[in-house]
Amino acid sequence: EEEEEEMPAEDPLAAYTQQQLVEAVVELLQPGETVAAALRRLGGLGGRKKGKLREENQSTEEASRDTEKLDRLTALADRLVGSGMFEIYQQSYEKLAYVMKSMTSKKPAVRQTKSDDEEEDELDMFGDKFDEKIGEKEEDDNQVSDEVMWEYKWENEEKSEVYGPFTSQQMQGWVDEGYFSSGVYCRRVDQDGSQFYNSRRIDFDLFT
């Protein structure tokens, strides 16, 4: 029992933000691979399953390295589930890379992070169209306060973590890309205290 109490305090992942957790997961995946598939791949190489020990005699060093990756990926996925990303095991390398970039795109709406060239480069790769449209809106109004902003959570439960605020354009973009394929629960930021609605029932284009 004492060991269980010490573990969370010493867990280096405890200090990670959700974005850092996603980045760490992407590093362990191969293109086109889901988190579940990566766990099976790493588990097979690591000799975790008794029925598949064909590679046991090949390279002990490689096996131990993959066992470390397996343990790390398992821990990262557990953390992400705890933070509200319940579908993390079905997410692919490409989808998580998109999520990662979308997390950093919270900032360009106010354009106060111009010093961070790398972040801007990533956003440019990911969607010049978003930047152009957001830029047009900013010329009319420097603050985002007049624009309809949204927040969402993966599960419609009181204790589920809430993400946001995001613009209507960002939300519609993620819907179009299939990021919210199974639907998320969202509401307007200016309606604090109101109930969350499934994203599949909302046409975000109406608010842009």
PyMOL commands that set and color helices and strands:
alter all, ss='L'
color gray80, all
select helices_A, chain A and resi 2-10+12-15+18-28+35-45+60-82+88-90+93-104+117-140+168-177+189-191+199-201+204-207
alter helices_A, ss='H'
color red, helices_A
select strands_A, chain A and resi 149-153+163-167+185-188+197-198
alter strands_A, ss='S'
color yellow, strands_A
deselect
rebuild
show_as cartoon
